[in-house]
Amino acid sequence: MKQMMISAIAVIAALAVTAEESVKTWTPVRCEIGDVRLKGPLGERLDAMIERHVIGTDVDYITAPFQEKTETKRWWQTEFWGKYMQSAMPYLQYTGSAKLKTAVDRGIASMIASQEKNGYIGNYPDELRCGEGWDVWGMKYTMMGFLHYYDATKSTDALEACKRVCDYVIAELGPNGKRGVRLYQTGNWSGYASSSILEPVMWLYQRTQDKKYLDFATYLVKDMTEVEDGPRLLDLALKGISVADRNGHGNKAETHGGYVMKHNRWKSYEMMSCYQGMLDYFEVTGRKELFDAAVATGNDIIKEEINLAGGCACSEAWFHGARKQHLPYLRLQETCVTTTWMRFCEKLLDLTGDPKWADEIERTFYNAYLGAMKADGSEFAGYTPLSGNRYHGQHHCYMHTDCCTANGPRGFLCFLKGFFRTTGDAAVFNFYASALVKGVMPRTGKKIAFDMYSLYPRSNTARIVSHTENAGVVPLKLRIPKWSEATVVKVNGEEQKGAVPGTYITIEREWKLGDIVEIRFDMPVVAHKLEHNIAFTRGPVLLARDSRFGDGDFTEPFRRGIKDGQRMTGFADVRTPSGDIWMAFSATLPIGSHHENPEGALPATVFFCDYASAGNTWQRENYYRTWFPEEYGPTE
């Protein structure tokens, strides 16, 4: 095995990561999941998803594959239970559902019963274990499932089962492992999938303080960062190499059925999962270069990959998608990629305190994420195009489920868990929606509570009422979105200074019962242009035309004259034509070619809705579009 020891890390890091990207000096304390109670339209959607999707999951069905060791196609049935548990346990805390508790308890018992004497839990026969395919990946999610259950119940049986799975992986693929290969050499995607087991290994270390798990994590990080044909998550990031350009550099991609897999560093979901584990490792070891690499990668994803819907990836791979989003690429915005991007941003928000990561979660949540969820909350689409139709996900591994169905509910958790939190000396609102929140200030132990009333982002206002008293001075921080250029914040009618886009405004006072904070966001419709194509956003929301409006041909071109970044006039709120459409707007725009008219195109009234609502009947005849052609001139 060729080793490449990375040198001059400090110099590279200094060039690649800007000065403001630093580790926070405060530690966020998330409120308990049940301490944020969403109300209004978002609360209804969350409740529907929990009831119809999470509680509705057949836990016996997704644990059944573990009872047989007959998987010879090297597929990924063993990820479904662990993904389910990552949302089932927090939502159990949120709802207190007796039905959900019965299901997760039954699932845990089934999983523990399937464990072999050597610690293995999975469905591969012995000769195929810990090799190609998704076996290690499945054990990663199994470990996560056990640890989520342990965190909620303190079940020593679950913790012991998790330890035995990890001990099995160490024995087979650790230093001097029985399989004779290193862990990064298993699975697909240049070791991304298997190496992402680092995340639950770090969780296990944090809960047990057993040094062997930290030693194993160190072994994994070394191969993830120093091996020439491995993931190379450190040096390529710090050299500023974009995520879509990280093939080569010591590996040679091999195709399987025309699809690059074995030595491919493009795979978005798995790459971000590796960085999450590296950030957990950084928190324990203090290796700042790992943090710098993760931040550099996150910044690159925003610049090169994230589209106006907050989504990314084509066929689950990086492809410089930000500059190509106006084109009809296939398999856009896999829901697994969407939820993992939200989790990655959530981790970076925790570690940096930089509100831009909250901006990104918000953009993704209101567009790509909610757009992937069926209107009744019962399932998630596998892919969510920027134009076309929404449809059911594929069935995977001969099962009536798929990876995105299992992963989908985790995205709502990023929004819910990040909505409100406390730091050592402040309470922080990252998002806006109707919700009742409560928490405890870490340094003083004083209880605080606020009630927010808002139809944001349909509305551009939010109103926060204090239910706090006798808590002393509590600084309240409110995120001011980067796109809101002229936000107005008032406390009891008095305007506050410091509402700067892309920052937090801090209101420091001794809160009393009935104190009112009013926020008015600057939320114009803004035009975006790419190669003679035009799209529109309003605040964090991407707008779309939907066939349910029946307002004409979506392929009609816009006349020239609209500029990139232009604040548009002529958009107005209108009544939605369907109960499934959340926001609707009319607009008078210069659409269609009318060369005989010296004044240009005749104005036409067309209608837009929010991207998440577009096409959400999941019927083939319900078509939508977000990017629209613009006329060319004779010299173009």
C-alpha positions in Angstrom: 0.0 0.0 0.0 1.4 3.4 -1.0 1.4 5.9 1.8 1.5 9.6 1.3 2.2 11.6 4.5 0.7 15.0 4.1 3.2 17.8 4.8 2.9 21.5 5.4 -0.6 21.2 6.6 -0.5 24.5 8.5 0.6 26.4 5.4 -2.0 24.8 3.2 -4.7 25.4 5.8 -3.8 29.0 6.1 -4.3 29.5 2.4 -7.5 27.5 2.1 -9.5 28.6 5.1 -10.3 32.2 5.8 -9.6 33.8 9.1 -13.2 34.2 10.1 -13.7 30.4 9.8 -12.7 29.6 13.3 -13.8 27.2 16.0 -16.4 28.8 18.2 -15.6 30.0 21.7 -19.0 28.9 23.0 -20.7 25.5 23.2 -24.3 25.3 22.0 -26.6 23.4 24.3 -29.5 21.9 22.4 -32.8 22.0 24.2 -34.4 18.6 24.6 -36.2 17.7 21.4 -39.6 18.0 23.1 -38.8 21.6 24.2 -39.5 22.9 20.7 -43.1 22.4 19.8 -43.8 23.4 16.2 -47.3 24.8 15.4 -49.0 26.0 12.3 -48.4 24.6 8.8 -44.9 23.2 9.7 -46.2 21.6 12.9 -49.0 19.9 10.9 -46.5 18.6 8.3 -44.2 17.3 11.1 -47.0 15.6 12.9 -48.3 14.0 9.7 -44.8 12.7 8.8 -44.3 11.2 12.3 -47.7 9.5 12.3 -47.8 8.3 8.8 -44.1 7.6 8.1 -42.1 7.1 11.4 -44.8 5.4 13.5 -46.1 3.8 10.4 -42.9 1.9 9.7 -43.1 -1.9 10.0 -40.1 -2.5 12.2 -40.4 -6.3 11.9 -40.0 -5.9 8.1 -36.8 -3.8 8.3 -35.2 -6.1 10.9 -36.1 -9.3 9.1 -33.0 -9.3 6.8 -30.7 -9.6 9.8 -32.2 -12.9 10.7 -30.7 -14.5 7.5 -27.1 -14.5 6.3 -27.9 -14.9 2.7 -27.1 -11.6 1.0 -24.8 -12.5 -2.0 -25.4 -9.4 -4.1 -23.6 -7.2 -1.6 -26.6 -4.9 -1.2 -27.6 -2.5 1.6 -30.7 -3.9 3.4 -28.9 -3.5 6.7 -28.9 0.3 6.6 -32.7 0.7 6.9 -33.1 -0.2 10.6 -30.3 2.1 11.7 -31.6 5.0 9.7 -35.1 4.5 11.1 -33.7 4.6 14.6 -32.0 7.9 14.1 -35.4 9.5 13.7 -37.6 7.1 15.6 -35.8 7.8 19.0 -35.9 11.6 18.8 -39.5 11.5 17.6 -40.4 9.1 20.4 -39.1 11.8 22.8 -41.1 14.5 20.9 -44.4 12.6 20.9 -44.3 10.1 23.7 -46.1 7.7 21.4 -46.7 4.3 23.1 -47.1 2.7 19.7 -43.7 4.0 18.6 -42.0 2.9 21.9 -43.4 -0.6 21.4 -42.0 -0.8 17.9 -38.5 0.4 18.8 -38.3 -1.9 21.8 -39.3 -4.8 19.6 -36.8 -3.8 16.9 -34.0 -3.6 19.5 -34.8 -7.1 20.8 -34.8 -8.5 17.3 -31.5 -6.9 16.5 -29.7 -8.1 19.6 -31.1 -11.6 19.0 -29.5 -11.6 15.6 -26.0 -10.9 16.9 -23.5 -13.7 16.4 -21.1 -14.8 19.0 -18.2 -12.9 17.3 -20.3 -9.7 17.4 -21.4 -9.6 13.8 -24.8 -8.2 13.0 -25.7 -8.1 9.3 -27.0 -10.4 6.5 -23.8 -11.3 4.5 -22.4 -14.9 4.6 -19.0 -15.1 6.2 -17.0 -15.3 3.0 -18.5 -11.9 1.7 -18.3 -10.0 4.9 -16.1 -6.9 5.3 -15.3 -6.8 1.6 -16.9 -5.2 -1.4 -20.5 -3.9 -1.1 -22.2 -2.4 1.8 -21.5 -4.7 4.8 -19.4 -2.2 6.8 -21.8 0.6 5.9 -24.7 -1.5 7.3 -22.8 -2.1 10.5 -22.2 1.7 10.8 -25.9 2.3 10.8 -26.5 -0.6 13.2 -24.1 1.0 15.7 -25.9 4.3 15.3 -29.3 2.7 15.9 -28.0 1.0 19.1 -26.5 4.3 20.4 -29.6 6.3 19.7 -31.5 3.8 21.8 -28.9 3.8 24.5 -28.9 7.6 24.7 -32.7 7.6 25.3 -33.0 4.6 27.6 -29.5 3.9 29.0 -30.0 0.3 28.0 -26.7 -1.5 28.8 -27.8 -4.3 26.4 -27.9 -1.9 23.5 -24.6 -0.4 24.4 -23.0 -3.8 24.8 -24.4 -4.9 21.4 -22.9 -1.8 19.8 -19.5 -2.4 21.4 -19.5 -6.0 20.1 -20.3 -4.9 16.6 -17.4 -2.4 16.8 -15.1 -5.0 18.3 -15.9 -7.3 15.4 -15.0 -4.6 12.8 -11.7 -3.9 14.7 -10.9 -7.6 14.7 -11.6 -8.1 11.0 -10.4 -4.8 9.5 -8.4 -3.0 12.1 -4.6 -3.1 12.4 -3.5 -6.7 11.7 -7.1 -7.6 11.0 -8.2 -11.1 10.1 -9.4 -10.1 6.6 -5.9 -8.9 5.5 -7.2 -5.6 4.1 -7.5 -2.1 5.6 -11.0 -0.8 6.2 -10.8 1.9 3.5 -10.2 -0.8 0.9 -13.6 -2.3 1.5 -16.9 -1.1 0.0 -17.1 1.4 -2.8 -16.3 5.0 -3.5 -12.6 5.1 -2.6 -13.4 3.9 0.9 -15.9 6.7 1.6 -18.8 4.3 2.6 -16.9 2.1 4.9 -14.8 4.8 6.4 -17.9 6.7 7.5 -18.1 4.2 10.3 -15.8 6.7 12.0 -18.9 8.7 13.2 -20.4 6.0 15.4 -17.0 4.8 16.5 -16.5 8.3 17.9 -20.0 8.2 19.5 -19.1 4.9 21.1 -15.8 6.4 22.4 -17.6 9.4 23.8 -20.0 7.2 25.7 -17.5 4.6 27.0 -14.2 6.4 27.2 -12.6 3.1 26.1 -9.3 4.1 24.5 -9.4 1.2 22.0 -12.2 2.9 20.2 -10.3 6.2 20.0 -7.3 4.2 18.8 -9.4 2.6 16.1 -10.7 6.0 15.1 -7.2 7.3 14.8 -6.4 4.4 12.5 -9.4 5.2 10.4 -8.5 8.9 10.2 -5.0 8.1 9.2 -6.2 6.1 6.2 -8.9 8.7 5.4 -6.3 11.5 5.2 -2.8 10.0 4.4 -3.3 7.1 1.9 -2.7 8.0 -1.7 -5.6 5.9 -3.2 -7.9 6.5 -0.2 -10.5 9.2 0.5 -7.9 11.9 1.0 -10.3 14.1 2.9 -7.6 16.4 4.2 -5.0 17.5 1.7 -7.3 17.7 -1.3 -9.7 19.9 0.7 -6.9 22.2 2.0 -5.4 22.6 -1.4 -8.7 24.0 -2.6 -9.6 21.1 -4.9 -13.4 21.2 -5.5 -15.4 18.2 -4.4 -16.3 17.5 -8.1 -12.6 17.4 -9.0 -11.2 15.0 -6.5 -10.9 11.9 -8.7 -7.5 11.1 -9.9 -4.9 12.3 -7.4 -3.7 8.8 -6.7 -6.7 6.7 -7.8 -8.1 5.6 -11.1 -11.8 5.4 -11.3 -13.3 2.1 -12.4 -16.8 1.8 -14.0 -19.4 -0.8 -13.2 -22.3 -0.9 -15.7 -21.3 2.5 -17.0 -21.3 4.0 -13.5 -18.1 5.1 -11.7 -18.0 3.3 -8.3 -14.9 1.6 -7.0 -12.4 4.4 -7.0 -14.7 7.4 -7.2 -14.3 10.4 -4.9 -17.4 12.1 -6.3 -20.0 10.4 -4.1 -21.6 13.2 -2.1 -23.6 11.5 0.7 -20.7 9.2 1.7 -18.1 12.0 1.6 -20.1 14.3 3.8 -20.7 11.4 6.2 -16.9 10.9 6.5 -16.5 14.6 7.3 -19.0 14.4 10.1 -17.0 11.6 11.7 -13.8 13.7 11.2 -15.5 16.6 13.0 -16.4 14.3 15.9 -12.8 13.2 16.0 -11.6 16.8 16.0 -13.8 17.7 18.9 -12.0 15.0 21.0 -8.4 15.4 19.7 -8.3 19.1 18.8 -6.7 18.4 15.4 -7.5 21.7 13.8 -6.5 20.8 10.3 -9.4 18.3 10.2 -11.8 21.0 11.1 -10.3 23.3 8.5 -10.7 20.6 5.8 -14.4 20.1 6.7 -15.1 23.9 6.6 -13.2 24.3 3.3 -15.3 21.4 1.9 -18.5 22.9 3.1 -17.7 26.2 1.6 -16.8 24.6 -1.7 -20.2 22.7 -1.7 -22.0 26.0 -1.2 -20.1 27.7 -4.0 -19.9 24.9 -6.6 -22.8 22.5 -5.9 -25.8 24.0 -4.1 -28.6 25.1 -6.3 -31.4 27.6 -5.6 -33.4 24.9 -3.9 -30.6 24.1 -1.5 -30.1 20.7 -3.1 -27.1 19.2 -4.8 -25.7 16.2 -6.7 -26.6 14.4 -9.9 -26.9 10.6 -9.6 -25.7 11.1 -6.1 -22.3 12.6 -7.2 -20.8 16.0 -7.2 -20.8 17.7 -10.7 -20.3 21.4 -10.3 -24.1 21.5 -10.1 -24.5 25.2 -9.1 -23.4 26.3 -12.6 -25.5 23.6 -14.3 -28.8 23.8 -12.4 -30.7 25.3 -15.4 -30.0 22.1 -17.4 -32.1 18.9 -17.3 -29.7 16.7 -15.5 -31.0 13.3 -14.4 -31.5 12.1 -10.8 -31.1 15.4 -9.1 -31.2 16.0 -5.4 -31.3 12.6 -3.9 -33.1 12.8 -0.5 -30.2 11.0 1.2 -27.8 13.7 0.0 -30.3 16.4 1.0 -30.6 15.2 4.6 -26.9 14.6 4.9 -26.1 18.1 3.7 -28.4 19.4 6.4 -26.7 17.3 9.0 -23.3 18.5 7.8 -24.4 22.1 8.0 -25.9 21.5 11.5 -22.5 20.2 12.7 -20.6 23.1 11.2 -23.1 25.5 12.8 -22.4 23.9 16.2 -18.7 24.2 15.8 -18.4 27.6 14.2 -21.4 29.6 15.4 -21.5 31.0 11.8 -25.1 31.7 10.8 -24.4 31.0 7.2 -24.8 27.3 8.0 -28.2 28.0 9.4 -29.0 29.9 6.2 -28.1 26.8 4.2 -30.2 24.5 6.4 -33.1 26.9 6.0 -32.8 27.1 2.2 -32.5 23.3 1.9 -35.3 22.6 4.3 -37.9 24.9 2.7 -37.1 23.7 -0.8 -35.3 20.4 -1.6 -36.3 18.8 1.7 -40.0 19.7 1.9 -40.2 19.2 -1.8 -39.1 15.6 -1.4 -41.8 14.9 1.2 -45.2 13.7 0.0 -47.9 16.2 1.0 -49.4 13.8 3.5 -46.0 13.0 5.1 -46.2 9.3 4.3 -43.0 9.0 2.1 -40.1 10.7 0.5 -39.1 10.8 -3.2 -35.8 9.4 -4.1 -34.9 12.3 -6.4 -36.4 15.8 -6.7 -35.7 17.5 -10.0 -35.8 21.3 -10.4 -38.3 20.8 -13.3 -40.5 17.9 -14.1 -42.6 15.7 -11.8 -42.3 14.3 -8.4 -42.7 10.5 -7.9 -42.3 7.6 -5.6 -38.8 6.3 -4.7 -37.5 3.1 -6.1 -37.8 -0.2 -4.1 -34.3 -1.3 -3.1 -32.8 -4.7 -2.5 -36.1 -6.5 -3.4 -37.8 -4.7 -0.4 -40.7 -2.3 -0.4 -38.6 0.5 0.9 -35.5 2.5 -0.1 -32.6 4.5 1.4 -34.4 7.8 1.0 -37.6 6.6 2.6 -35.5 5.5 5.6 -33.4 8.7 5.7 -36.1 11.3 5.0 -37.3 12.0 8.6 -33.8 12.9 9.7 -34.0 16.1 7.8 -36.8 17.6 9.8 -34.8 16.8 12.9 -32.0 19.2 11.7 -34.6 22.0 11.5 -36.2 21.1 14.8 -33.0 20.6 16.7 -31.5 23.8 15.4 -34.6 25.9 15.8 -33.8 27.2 19.3 -30.8 26.6 21.5 -28.9 28.1 24.4 -25.2 28.9 24.7 -23.3 29.7 27.9 -24.7 33.2 28.0 -27.4 33.6 25.3 -30.6 32.1 23.8 -30.5 31.7 20.0 -33.3 31.5 17.4 -31.9 30.2 14.1 -35.2 29.6 12.4 -38.7 31.2 12.2 -42.1 29.5 12.4 -45.0 29.2 14.9 -43.5 27.4 17.8 -43.4 27.3 21.6 -39.8 26.9 22.9 -38.3 26.5 26.4 -34.9 25.9 27.7 -32.4 26.4 30.6 -29.5 28.8 30.6 -26.4 26.7 31.2 -24.5 29.0 33.4 -27.3 30.2 35.6 -29.8 27.3 35.5 -32.6 29.8 34.9 -35.6 28.7 32.9 -36.6 30.6 29.8 -39.6 30.3 27.4 -40.8 32.1 24.3 -43.8 31.7 21.9 -43.2 32.5 18.3 -46.1 33.3 15.9 -45.2 33.4 12.2 -46.2 32.0 8.8 -42.7 32.6 7.6 -41.5 32.2 4.9 -45.0 32.7 3.4 -45.1 35.8 5.5 -42.2 38.2 6.0 -42.9 38.8 9.7 -42.4 37.0 13.0 -43.6 37.9 16.5 -42.0 36.5 19.6 -43.7 36.7 23.0 -41.7 36.3 26.2 -42.9 33.8 28.8 -39.7 34.4 30.7 -39.4 36.1 34.1 -37.0 36.2 36.9 -34.2 34.8 34.7 -31.9 37.8 35.0 -30.3 39.4 31.9 -30.6 36.9 28.9 -29.1 38.0 25.6 -31.5 36.8 22.8 -29.8 36.3 19.4 -31.9 36.3 16.2 -30.4 35.1 12.9 -30.7 37.8 10.2 -30.7 35.9 6.9 -28.1 36.9 4.4 -30.7 37.7 1.7 -32.7 40.1 4.0 -31.0 43.4 3.3 -33.2 45.6 5.4 -34.5 43.7 8.4 -36.4 45.6 11.0 -36.4 44.3 14.6 -38.5 45.9 17.4 -38.8 45.2 21.1 -42.0 46.4 22.6 -42.3 48.8 19.7 -38.7 50.2 19.9 -36.5 49.6 16.9 -33.2 47.8 17.6 -29.9 48.4 15.9 -27.6 45.7 14.6 -29.8 43.8 12.2 -27.0 43.1 9.7 -27.6 40.5 6.9 -25.7 37.3 7.6 -25.3 37.8 11.3 -27.1 37.5 14.6 -28.7 40.6 16.2 -28.3 40.4 20.0 -31.0 41.8 22.2 -29.7 42.0 25.8 -32.3 42.6 28.5 -34.1 41.2 31.5 -37.1 39.6 29.9 -40.5 40.0 31.4 -43.8 38.2 30.8 -45.4 39.6 27.7 -42.4 41.3 26.2 -42.8 41.3 22.4 -40.2 41.1 19.7 -41.3 41.9 16.2 -39.2 41.1 13.1 -39.9 42.2 9.5 -37.7 40.6 6.9 -36.9 42.2 3.5 -38.3 39.6 1.2 -38.4 40.7 -2.4 -38.6 38.4 -5.4 -35.1 38.3 -6.9 -34.2 37.1 -10.4 -31.3 34.7 -11.0 -29.7 34.1 -14.4 -27.6 31.3 -15.9 -26.8 31.2 -19.7 -30.0 32.8 -20.9 -32.2 31.1 -18.3 -34.0 32.8 -15.5 -35.3 31.7 -12.1 -36.9 33.5 -9.2 -36.5 33.3 -5.4 -38.4 35.0 -2.6 -36.5 35.0 0.6 -35.2 31.4 1.1 -37.9 30.0 -1.2 -37.4 29.1 -4.9 -40.4 29.8 -7.0 -41.9 27.5 -9.6 -44.7 27.5 -12.2 -47.1 24.6 -11.8 -49.4 23.0 -14.3 -52.3 23.3 -11.8 -52.5 27.0 -12.4 -53.3 26.4 -16.1 -51.6 29.6 -17.2 -49.9 28.6 -20.4 -46.7 27.2 -21.9 -43.7 27.0 -19.5 -41.3 27.0 -22.5 -42.2 30.5 -23.7 -39.1 32.6 -23.4 -38.7 35.8 -21.4 -37.7 38.9 -23.3 -34.3 40.1 -22.6 -33.8 42.8 -20.0 -34.1 41.1 -16.7 -30.7 41.3 -14.8 -29.1 38.8 -12.5 -29.9 39.8 -8.9 -32.7 42.2 -10.0 -35.4 42.8 -7.4 -38.6 42.2 -9.2 -41.8 44.2 -9.1 -45.3 43.0 -10.0 -45.4 39.8 -7.9 -48.5 39.6 -5.6 -49.9 37.0 -3.2 -52.9 35.2 -4.5 -55.2 32.5 -3.3 -53.8 29.0 -3.9 -55.7 26.9 -6.4 -55.2 23.7 -4.4 -55.1 22.9 -0.7 -51.7 21.2 -1.3 -50.1 24.5 -2.4 -48.7 26.5 0.4 -47.7 29.8 -1.3 -49.0 31.3 -4.6 -48.1 34.5 -6.4 -49.2 36.2 -9.6 -46.7 38.1 -11.7 -47.0 40.3 -14.8 -43.9 39.5 -16.9 -42.6 40.0 -20.4 -43.1 36.4 -21.7 -43.3 35.3 -25.3 -41.7 36.5 -28.6 -43.5 39.5 -30.1 -41.0 41.0 -32.5 -43.6 43.1 -34.3 -44.3 45.0 -31.0 -41.9 47.9 -30.7 -42.5 47.9 -26.9 -41.2 44.3 -26.6 -43.2 41.4 -25.4 -46.8 41.9 -24.4 -47.2 41.6 -20.6 -48.5 38.2 -19.5 -49.9 37.3 -16.1 -48.5 34.0 -14.9 -48.5 32.2 -11.5 -45.9 30.8 -9.3 -45.9 28.7 -6.1 -43.2 27.7 -3.7 -40.9 24.9 -5.0 -41.8 22.5 -2.2 -45.5 22.7 -3.3 -44.8 22.3 -7.0 -45.8 19.0 -8.4 -46.7 17.6 -5.0 -49.7 15.6 -6.2 -47.0 13.1 -7.4 -49.1 12.6 -10.5 -47.5 12.5 -13.9 -49.8 15.2 -15.3 -48.7 17.6 -12.5 -45.7 19.3 -14.1 -43.6 22.2 -12.8 -40.6 24.2 -13.8 -38.2 26.6 -12.0 -35.8 27.7 -14.7 -37.2 29.5 -17.8 -35.6 30.3 -21.2 -34.6 33.8 -22.2 -34.5 35.0 -25.8 -31.2 35.1 -27.7 -30.2 38.0 -29.9 -28.6 37.6 -33.4 -25.0 38.0 -32.2 -25.3 35.5 -29.3 
